[in-house]
């Protein structure tokens, strides 16, 4: 009973739900980004590195004197640029999406660390900026603008995918590129565009970490969030609404483990609680794997005239 | 202009591809070095000198290459069978964990018995770690890329937990580190007064052995067949799932051995910074080697040289040593393109 009452206390506090929305934000943005790429038939394992570069570049722009929204734009642009690299190698050249993605992650991460160290060679305590402040709204609605942007983008991506010709084209090149080609669509261009747009969203996810959630850039700060987003896309069966749901559910468990960690008072090692998000993602993958309906052309490069 | 697949890639082209890729990567990263304001040629000169310019530098590079050969082989055998093992980092730590547990003094054995036992324990721990995702893949169709990646984080947290708990060294001044392994469990040094240890001999031996297995045995043939076309292999009567699991044990075992060899040959005890990303660099090593077991040795020496040389260079110049990581990542991407150019012919029209 004691345990249940602790859980109930946690669930009834407004601060808990504020934390859930805050924790969910980078997952919402990252999952949306990966979803857009995969809907066009391209697995983007560069997500971890793209988020790192977004986090570093957005923060660095603000640290150098740009305003916060410019920082957000810089992060998105850097994300799109790495997305272009990934797309250039995997779409027209048809290289392995797995290995190219890992390469993009290694490049994004190392480039971020290199630039950070170059600009701030001797920073023992990371320098800080003034991040986005929560809006003056009651209870759990007191979130920073980027959280609201993320929620709005769920609607935008869902509308674009299902209600616009562009979205139809994106879904089509991910399901049956030859049919799309027969309709006069340029498969290569649409795939590259989708990967760039999705990667820009990943850049935003990274920027949220340094411009909203924290006020500095740390090494290893993305900490596997990108990989979790890839699991969330499968869990959401490639649907934006379900992606939001999945990210919120995941954030709920993550916030819960943080509170339980505090409530347990060090009886259990804190690492056990920190493992939960990763194990939970693996469990979610196992649960949905059997009935996952992958985009039919996911990871299959398309070359005109080749079958 | 279009790409036309070659029916057969000549050996010269296969050797030229990684060299071309590395030259391209060095050229691209020269732009970054120039951006820092450092003289590019002098920077690369210092890097080269720091990697192979002295007896000390050379043994350091060989020491660094030892775990990279093993993680490179781990990636190569897995990728050969299209098992995307991105979890070598976690498997390496599991191997190291097994090494400090088995070699930590609970067994009072002479060196000739203890060392092989510790190495086998490390391999077993790494292999079992990859077996989980491999079983999930063949039984439930769960993508192993994501599960192996996520397990890396779980393993690091597990190691951190044990280093602050059950395995914490009581003499460690409060640092999260394990007690050192018994003296009998230590790998002998190859060259006196250097850090170079017998792990290198093990790694070299294994790459030759794997090459023989790959080219001369049914095992190797089956692995390659499953990687090339699992459906065709199944039609030919090969037990595809069992081959997959076998490959997983081998790949994870090689990564686990890398961890055990680092503990018994170099570090002596386990800390959370045992590996500066050897598992991830192993992927680059395997790709540069075009998944060839002997090629892995050359690629590992190159990557090790970059890391050791960049450390020396960044001490003398205001170029952050992360340039090594950028170089490694760029080499991987250039290698992918070079590999494509080697496999295809550019045709007009």
HADDOCK unambig.tbl for C-alpha pairs under 7 A between the chains (distance, minus, plus):
assign (segid A and resid 100 and name CA) (segid B and resid 333 and name CA) 6.61 0.50 0.50
assign (segid A and resid 103 and name CA) (segid B and resid 329 and name CA) 5.62 0.50 0.50
assign (segid A and resid 103 and name CA) (segid B and resid 332 and name CA) 6.14 0.50 0.50
assign (segid A and resid 103 and name CA) (segid B and resid 333 and name CA) 5.95 0.50 0.50
assign (segid A and resid 106 and name CA) (segid B and resid 329 and name CA) 5.36 0.50 0.50
assign (segid A and resid 107 and name CA) (segid B and resid 326 and name CA) 5.79 0.50 0.50
assign (segid A and resid 107 and name CA) (segid B and resid 329 and name CA) 5.01 0.50 0.50
assign (segid A and resid 107 and name CA) (segid B and resid 330 and name CA) 6.64 0.50 0.50
assign (segid A and resid 110 and name CA) (segid B and resid 322 and name CA) 6.25 0.50 0.50
assign (segid A and resid 110 and name CA) (segid B and resid 325 and name CA) 5.47 0.50 0.50
assign (segid A and resid 110 and name CA) (segid B and resid 326 and name CA) 5.21 0.50 0.50
assign (segid A and resid 111 and name CA) (segid B and resid 326 and name CA) 5.97 0.50 0.50
assign (segid A and resid 113 and name CA) (segid B and resid 322 and name CA) 6.57 0.50 0.50
assign (segid A and resid 114 and name CA) (segid B and resid 320 and name CA) 6.11 0.50 0.50
assign (segid A and resid 114 and name CA) (segid B and resid 322 and name CA) 5.07 0.50 0.50
assign (segid A and resid 114 and name CA) (segid B and resid 323 and name CA) 6.33 0.50 0.50
assign (segid A and resid 117 and name CA) (segid B and resid 320 and name CA) 6.17 0.50 0.50
assign (segid A and resid 118 and name CA) (segid B and resid 319 and name CA) 7.00 0.50 0.50
assign (segid A and resid 118 and name CA) (segid B and resid 320 and name CA) 6.11 0.50 0.50
assign (segid A and resid 227 and name CA) (segid B and resid 146 and name CA) 6.33 0.50 0.50
assign (segid A and resid 227 and name CA) (segid B and resid 150 and name CA) 6.87 0.50 0.50
assign (segid A and resid 231 and name CA) (segid B and resid 146 and name CA) 6.73 0.50 0.50
assign (segid A and resid 269 and name CA) (segid B and resid 161 and name CA) 6.63 0.50 0.50
assign (segid A and resid 271 and name CA) (segid B and resid 157 and name CA) 5.53 0.50 0.50
assign (segid A and resid 271 and name CA) (segid B and resid 158 and name CA) 6.94 0.50 0.50
assign (segid A and resid 271 and name CA) (segid B and resid 161 and name CA) 5.81 0.50 0.50
assign (segid A and resid 275 and name CA) (segid B and resid 154 and name CA) 5.45 0.50 0.50
assign (segid A and resid 275 and name CA) (segid B and resid 157 and name CA) 6.64 0.50 0.50
assign (segid A and resid 278 and name CA) (segid B and resid 150 and name CA) 5.80 0.50 0.50
assign (segid A and resid 278 and name CA) (segid B and resid 154 and name CA) 6.69 0.50 0.50
assign (segid A and resid 282 and name CA) (segid B and resid 147 and name CA) 6.02 0.50 0.50
assign (segid A and resid 285 and name CA) (segid B and resid 142 and name CA) 6.44 0.50 0.50
assign (segid A and resid 286 and name CA) (segid B and resid 140 and name CA) 6.70 0.50 0.50
assign (segid A and resid 286 and name CA) (segid B and resid 142 and name CA) 6.07 0.50 0.50
assign (segid A and resid 289 and name CA) (segid B and resid 140 and name CA) 6.33 0.50 0.50
assign (segid A and resid 289 and name CA) (segid B and resid 141 and name CA) 5.98 0.50 0.50
assign (segid A and resid 289 and name CA) (segid B and resid 142 and name CA) 5.53 0.50 0.50
assign (segid A and resid 290 and name CA) (segid B and resid 140 and name CA) 6.11 0.50 0.50
assign (segid A and resid 290 and name CA) (segid B and resid 141 and name CA) 6.65 0.50 0.50
